[in-house]
Amino acid sequence: QVQLVESGGGSVQAGESLRLSCAASGSVFDDNTMAWLRQVPGKERELVAFVSRTGFPNYAAPGKGRFTISRDNDARTVYLQMNDLKPEDTGIYYCNKIPTIPAWGPGTQVTVSA
């Protein structure tokens, strides 16, 4: 059974931090590159960062230098540490494997106020 459950979002002020977590089922997580994506108001879902099964990270432009992606293979969990948050980071954050599958979790809402 495919399962993705995101958590850790919240409402913060600009400049603050959040740590997101995503618990995934083995069929999605094991041996796969995992990613965080976000849906910001008025835009299509976009890639934020991804991490290889061995832990090598890559970042898209919006979070580069501020976000850190990591994974715990034993716990089948992927994390996104977000520092120095900006209002434009507001959105719903999702995790998925790369390439993505059409079995999205509920996402976790991140709201950053100026």
C-alpha positions as CSV (number, residue, x, y, z in Angstrom):
1,Q,0.0,0.0,0.0
2,V,1.3,3.4,-1.0
3,Q,1.4,5.9,1.9
4,L,2.9,9.3,2.2
5,V,2.2,11.4,5.3
6,E,3.6,14.9,5.6
7,S,3.8,16.8,8.9
8,G,5.6,19.7,10.6
9,G,4.0,22.7,8.8
10,G,2.7,25.7,10.6
11,S,2.4,29.5,10.7
12,V,5.6,31.4,11.3
13,Q,7.1,34.9,10.9
14,A,9.6,35.6,8.1
15,G,13.1,34.6,9.1
16,E,11.9,31.7,11.3
17,S,12.4,28.0,10.7
18,L,10.3,24.9,10.3
19,R,11.2,21.2,10.0
20,L,9.0,19.1,7.8
21,S,8.8,15.3,8.0
22,C,7.3,12.8,5.6
23,A,6.7,9.2,6.6
24,A,6.5,6.9,3.6
25,S,5.7,3.3,3.0
26,G,8.4,1.0,1.8
27,S,7.1,0.6,-1.7
28,V,7.6,4.3,-2.2
29,F,10.6,5.0,-0.1
30,D,13.0,2.1,-0.4
31,D,15.7,2.4,-3.1
32,N,14.1,5.6,-4.5
33,T,15.1,9.2,-4.7
34,M,12.7,11.2,-2.5
35,A,11.6,14.7,-3.0
36,W,9.8,17.6,-1.4
37,L,7.5,19.6,-3.7
38,R,5.2,22.6,-2.9
39,Q,2.0,24.1,-4.2
40,V,2.1,27.8,-3.8
41,P,-1.0,29.9,-4.4
42,G,-1.5,30.6,-8.1
43,K,1.2,28.3,-9.3
44,E,1.6,24.7,-10.3
45,R,3.3,22.3,-7.9
46,E,7.1,22.8,-8.0
47,L,10.1,20.8,-7.0
48,V,11.8,22.1,-3.8
49,A,14.6,19.5,-3.2
50,F,15.3,15.8,-3.7
51,V,17.7,13.4,-2.0
52,S,19.1,10.2,-3.5
53,R,18.7,6.9,-1.7
54,T,22.3,7.3,-0.4
55,G,21.6,10.8,0.9
56,F,23.0,13.0,-1.7
57,P,20.9,16.2,-1.8
58,N,19.9,18.6,-4.7
59,Y,18.0,21.8,-4.4
60,A,15.8,23.9,-6.7
61,A,16.5,27.6,-6.8
62,P,13.8,28.8,-4.3
63,G,15.3,26.9,-1.3
64,K,19.0,26.8,-2.2
65,G,21.1,28.0,0.7
66,R,18.1,28.0,3.1
67,F,16.6,24.5,3.0
68,T,18.3,21.2,3.9
69,I,16.8,17.8,2.8
70,S,17.7,14.6,4.5
71,R,16.4,11.1,4.9
72,D,16.4,8.3,7.5
73,N,16.3,5.1,5.6
74,D,15.6,3.0,8.7
75,A,12.6,5.1,9.6
76,R,11.5,5.6,6.0
77,T,11.3,9.3,6.6
78,V,12.4,12.3,4.6
79,Y,12.9,15.7,6.2
80,L,13.1,19.2,5.0
81,Q,14.7,21.8,7.3
82,M,13.7,25.2,6.2
83,N,15.5,28.2,7.6
84,D,15.1,31.9,7.0
85,L,11.6,31.4,5.7
86,K,10.1,34.0,3.4
87,P,6.4,34.9,2.7
88,E,6.9,33.4,-0.8
89,D,7.5,30.1,0.8
90,T,3.9,29.9,1.8
91,G,2.1,26.9,0.4
92,I,1.3,23.3,0.8
93,Y,4.4,21.0,1.0
94,Y,4.3,17.4,-0.3
95,C,6.7,14.6,-0.5
96,N,6.9,11.9,-3.2
97,K,9.4,9.8,-5.0
98,I,11.2,10.8,-8.1
99,P,9.7,10.2,-10.7
100,T,6.5,11.1,-8.9
101,I,3.6,8.8,-8.5
102,P,-0.1,9.8,-8.5
103,A,-0.5,8.9,-4.9
104,W,-0.1,12.2,-3.0
105,G,-0.3,12.6,0.7
106,P,-2.4,15.3,2.4
107,G,0.5,17.7,2.4
108,T,1.4,20.1,5.2
109,Q,0.6,23.8,5.2
110,V,3.3,26.3,5.6
111,T,2.3,29.9,6.1
112,V,5.0,32.6,6.4
113,S,3.9,36.1,7.3
114,A,6.0,39.2,6.8
